[in-house]
Amino acid sequence: MVVAGRASPPGRSVSVPVTLSVDEGGMVHLRDVNDEIWRSAPVDDLRIDQPLARLDRKVTFPDGVLFQTPDHVGLDAALGRTRGHTLHGAEAFRPRLIAAIAATIVGIGLIWRFALPVLVAFAVWLTPDPMLRQMDAGTLLTLDRLLLNPSSLPAGRQAEIADMHAALLEQVDPRDVPSTTLLFRDAGKQVGPNAFALPGGTVVVTDELARLLQDDPDELAGVLAHEISHVTEDHGLKALYRSIALYVVVSLMAGDTGPILDEILLEGNVLLSLRGSRDAEREADARAIPILQGAGYNPEGLARFFDRLETMMGDGGGWASTHPGSGERAARIRNLAR
Amino acid sequence: MTPEHLDFKQVQFTGRTGEWFGIWIVNLLLSIITIGIYSAWAKVRQKRYFYGNTTIDGRAFDYHATGGQILIGRLIVIGVFILISLLTTLNPLLIFVVYLAAIFVVPWLLIRSARFNARNTSWSNVRFNFSGDYGDAIATFVLFPILVAVTLYTTIPLLTRKAHRFYVGNHMIGGRKFAFDCNLGPLYKAFGLAALWVIAVFAIMIAIGLAGGFSAFDGTRGAPSEDAIAIGTIGVLYGFLFVGFFPAVILYRALVRNVVYANTVLDGGHRFASTTRALPLLGIAVTNTLAVILTLGLALPWTQIRMTRYLADNTFVAPNGSLDAFVGQIEQDRSAVGDAFSDIEGIDIGGVGI
């Protein structure tokens, strides 16, 4: 079997027409136009590039001489089946690629549904509690500097809410809550009545919320239980790891997407993370109910809180929102508490 | 500007959509099955396909990095990123230390990235090389951007010229250096056109906004709610970004590409030319984006072939004498850390990554 092609000396742009052939002893010879042997090497010493589409096949001799040929069939007949043929065959543009498309779509769905949560859960499991508490302290430092002011709530009221918080915490596994700190802050008009949990378990209640819910302990307990559920379910930490993982996966797998599309991919990531955030809110609502019932509060309070939110700010749900609609949440809580 | 006696040869791109689609979907599938590990080998196959199908005077490019090298580079970069994000969540003030370190480390990584890519790229069996000076990289990627910020972005053409002097001027093939220099005039012309686009879009949006604003206050519906205003503001911001800013960037890059190719010489008198035009390029970018969205990503291979073909069709090389005379040596570069960093950060160093 003789394969026609061209050969170049190592690192040179010049090439000459040659033929490649294999003798009985397994030696591969390159012969020039006068049929003189130019290079010889045992087949095992050659570096044979993996085939890719119609591109010229390349064979490199031990001294760096490069043989190239467009004759895929001839080279395969001469050198036998070399590495990379299965892949090359799988990539061929044939109807069976439809199966590859289907498998890819299923695969993306499976990764999204199972692999990513497992990866994130593993990372959450790896994160030590002291680090989480340190993270909380760091985040709080930034918030205090930018957004929050010291609380002006009377000590008696603060103690009342702290007791409520402690009673609710008794209903959950203490290992799920690295930090049981409860803090009060004056958040001003911009943040208003609000409460939030940091990934490590620190819960911050704004003065505005404590005053707004002064006459309804069930309602305030509902909000606190909701925040505690964010901590026991690691929602904050999961969101952090999920966004890191997605960013890396998209930038590595999508490869070169070209202008404009890169930007859209990043924005799409934001929309997807908002969806994750709405799911987390629903989960925290549902988990809050047994905590409230166990501590002797009426879950109806949390539903009332969302009614109040709806009258204050409108429904506020939708695909571009971090939280589901308040009306929907109130109805869901009443339904679950029954 | 270009010598008349030179014979300009069009760069040929022979990639086919169907063929590339097959490779692309298998790349994606194997990357998914291996939870991302194969993506390093996928990158090699993508580069080999596009380089191998790009020829000048019948001689193809080739890509020589291995999947193993790229995987190791990526693992290191991802590890460092995770470490940094954990440390900065631990103590947010550390972010300033990270920024400070980045000022000195990123230029070094960009040199390494360019060098890795150059050394693993060949044309007609001759390897490229890149030898950027660290101090020069600091000037290019730190000092000039500061200058641009201080002068309120009016000196972007200076940065463009500096970046190309650094990127093009430090490349070599077979021991021959590339050289690039140009007057600021054509760059400022490109910049002016891009700025004009941004201003025009801005003016049109304000005009529409005013018209809309008046109809909203016609008294029958009362003042718009705060939410409506907030949603409107976000909409206007995105609209401006996608209609005003991104197209202006594409416009600028298309014009700059022509200037850069026309003013680049390869040692020995080999010249280059580019004839990309802003509006066709913009049209391709926009229709490509729409196609990818409407097909949920399946049209991506088609759009990549289309864009590469447009750029190849508009790129010319004028060899001065024989192309057989190139002699190079292979310099090993195994560390793909810089390359992985620019992959993940989406940086393209020359600023002509279109």
Interface residues (C-beta under 8 A of the other chain):
Chain A: S8 P10 G11 R12 S13 V14 S15 L52 A53 R54 L55 D56 K58 G64 L66 L87 A90 E91 A92 F93 R94 L97 A100 I101 A103 T104 G107 I108 I111 A115 T127 M131 Q134 M135 G138 T139 L141 T142 L240 I244 V248 V249 S251 L252 M253 A254 G255 D256 T257 G258 P259 I260 L261 D262 E263 I264 E267 G314 G316 A320
Chain B: G18 E19 W20 F21 G22 I23 I25 V26 L28 L29 S31 I32 I33 I35 G36 S39 A42 K43 R45 Q46 R48 Y49 G52 N53 R59 A60 D62 R74 I78 F81 I82 S85 L86 T89 L90 N91 P92 L93 W123 S124 N125 V126 R127 G174 S225 D227 I231 Y238 L241 F242 F246 V249 I250 A285 V286 N288 T289 V292 I293 L298 L300 T303 Q304 M307 L323 D324 A325 F326 V327 G328 Q329 I330 D343 I344 E345 G346 I354
